[in-house]
Amino acid sequence: MHEPAGPAAIPPLSDREIEVLLAWFAADSKTDTAKALYIAPCTVHTHITRVRAKYEAVGRPAQTKAALFARAIQDGLTSVDSW
């Protein structure tokens, strides 16, 4: 049986997942994110869903955009100063 890692565990996000995640934070919607990255909105949704699943797998669920933003700051993917 798989046991989740400790609370400080950082999930193994791909470079593309991080790119989409940060673009989504800067956008008003997944549709706007898709337009900015020249991908389909369903692709944005897929990436965000996978990011959430990876956080869940390490015992750090993030079900809202705000929670994912907090996780990104905690994990050094971005900073408050960047926004």
C-alpha positions in Angstrom: 0.0 0.0 0.0 1.3 3.5 -0.9 1.6 5.9 2.0 1.7 9.6 1.3 5.0 11.4 2.0 5.4 14.0 4.7 3.8 17.4 4.5 6.9 19.0 3.0 7.0 16.6 0.0 7.1 18.3 -3.3 5.4 16.5 -6.2 7.3 15.8 -9.3 5.8 18.3 -11.7 6.9 18.4 -15.3 8.2 21.6 -16.8 5.1 21.9 -19.0 2.8 21.4 -15.9 4.6 24.2 -14.2 4.3 26.4 -17.3 0.6 25.9 -17.6 0.1 26.3 -13.8 1.8 29.6 -13.7 0.0 30.8 -16.9 -3.3 29.8 -15.3 -2.5 31.9 -12.2 -1.9 34.9 -14.4 -5.1 34.4 -16.4 -8.8 34.9 -15.6 -9.8 31.5 -16.9 -8.6 28.3 -18.4 -9.8 29.6 -21.7 -7.6 32.6 -21.4 -4.7 30.4 -20.4 -5.3 28.2 -23.4 -5.2 31.2 -25.8 -2.0 32.5 -24.2 -0.3 29.2 -24.6 -1.8 28.2 -28.0 -3.4 25.1 -26.6 -6.9 23.8 -26.1 -8.8 24.6 -22.9 -9.2 20.9 -22.3 -5.4 20.6 -22.3 -5.2 23.3 -19.6 -7.8 21.4 -17.6 -5.8 18.1 -18.0 -2.6 19.7 -16.8 -4.3 21.3 -13.8 -6.0 18.0 -12.9 -2.7 16.2 -13.1 -1.0 18.8 -10.9 -3.8 18.5 -8.3 -3.5 14.7 -8.4 0.3 14.9 -7.8 -0.2 17.2 -4.8 -2.9 14.8 -3.5 -0.5 11.8 -3.9 2.1 13.5 -1.7 -0.5 14.3 1.0 -0.8 18.0 0.2 -4.2 18.4 -1.5 -4.9 21.7 -3.3 -8.5 21.7 -4.6 -8.7 25.5 -5.4 -6.8 27.9 -7.5 -5.8 29.8 -4.3 -4.6 26.5 -2.7 -2.5 25.7 -5.8 -1.0 29.2 -5.8 0.0 28.7 -2.1 1.6 25.4 -2.9 3.5 26.9 -5.8 4.9 29.6 -3.5 5.7 27.1 -0.8 7.5 24.9 -3.3 9.5 27.8 -4.9 7.8 27.6 -8.2 6.9 31.3 -8.0 7.0 34.1 -5.4 4.6 36.8 -4.3 7.0 39.4 -5.6 6.6 37.9 -9.1 2.9 38.9 -9.1 
